[in-house]
């Protein structure tokens, strides 16, 4: 029987908050952060499923209602899902990286001049599976 990808429920109950860059500097965690290359992402949500700390979320773009950054708003408008990692809970254990069948998860340092901000990892609409039956 061939694999058939089904529509997934995207979470809408997560509160997106900015992580204080000063707080991040105080931590003893790795300076690297979990990142997503959205193009190869197949929205299987294996990363979310396998995370032992429940710190990975695939969110509905509707959760971002207003942004001070117009580029973020434009990116969200064209997204099917937004990949979010709770850096407060993430231990950088790499279980999600090893589990990802698309090799789209990796660790990288945040830019020094970015003030602790990372690029929004929005999965583009082109990744959405068409569930309409013809």
Order of alpha helices (4+ residues) and beta strands (2+ residues): alpha-beta-alpha-beta-alpha-beta-alpha-beta-beta
